[in-house]
Amino acid sequence: MSQPPRRISPPPRLRGAVIVPGDKSISHRAAILNAVAAGPATVDNFLPADDCLATLDCLRALGVSWSLERSSDESARLSLTGRGIGGLRESADTLDARNSGTTMRLLAGLLAGRPFLSIITGDESLRSRPMGRVILPLREMGAQISGRDGDSLAPLTIRGGPLRGIHHRSPVASAQVKSALLLAGLQAEGETTLEEPVRSRDHTERMLRAMGADLREEGNALRLSPLRQDLTPLNLRVPGDFSGAAFWLVAAALHPDAEISLSDVGVNPTRTGLLDALREMGADITVSSERLQGGEPVADLVVRSSRLEGTVVEGPAVVRLIDEVPALAVAAALARGRTVIRDVGELRVKESDRILATAQELRRLGARVEERPDGLIIEGVGALRGAPCDSRGDHRLAMALAVAGMVAQGETELSGAEAIRISYPGFWQHLAKLESG
Ligand code: S3P
């Protein structure tokens, strides 16, 4: 049932410290990989948001026992008991990945090698997203996997069985596809080698190595040997989600009276393209105390009110900010001059068509945004004005519009704000804290 719109008025200030939620991508992987490792593991700062809970529910249906101890809306301690990859059991029912592409695609790769039947479905948005990109290479590995609409859409039916390693050159840079094939490759006979046009986020690779997998980089390719023994459980503390921090980076840079400190944020270079783009636009952001946490780089960030100029974002760089384009578009809407964002056609198959939705919704707030087949052209305007707008069920669009509302004149009425639960359940509490900071 849809909830009443959320009303947002520009706060007089945005000041204080925020601990952003645990990284969504890393939380999924920590759960899935530890679920098939040999023994118990504890994952601190696990993100207990809708997407990661979908992964946990699927794992429970597959016979994995786990418990979650919440310390806040967006931080929990996950305790899991892996019984090795052979410990997974056929689920008595359909697995529901809900809104989560990561859940569906990673589990498809894992379950392709398990000797039982799995059916994975999802919500309306996920059932319209492309699945051929995992179905086809998994079939090449010998998997019996099919999907609706000529094997292009979920629900997916997987009759797991023996797999063989392949050499796969992916036409898209997708960490979900790469991770699905790595999970299948662990169970295959022979090596699996993967190439992607640009290096996508590498959290799965880092975690697999830390858990004892034989995974090497050879030039542009990844080479994985099948598991000789089960993965070693990995206790870790999940870094803060850069994709959650992104909204505060933009909000503070645009707001006239802002200084926000963000501690323990993941700064894996495959994820931080927005940091570079915002700095290029003139944002005042400092990064300090860079260190490694659970095999991932983390740092403390401080962002202050800034004057932004338009920029051009294109080519290989876009993979490093693909989830941040709605936030970047808000920054561009109020920057001086023109911003061009190209080569982001992938955004059309995210939780919503993010090119279309970002353009249409930001225009309602007075932004000058032109939609292109593979991107956006944005002419900065002096001010945005509050207006009704709609997240279209997309969590990242909801938060981008919320940020636009924080720096627009007058009141913004955001419908579908509840989508934020997908990745950042405490978003509004954090805003309230910064408003009174
Ligand atoms: C993710 C990979 C990216 C990203 C998504 C999370 C992951 O998707 O957009 O939000 O956790 O692997 P693609 O693999 O489809 O590019």
Residues whose N, C-alpha, C, O or C-beta is under 5 A from the ligand:
A	BS01	S3P	S25 T102 A173 S174 A175 Q176 V177 D323
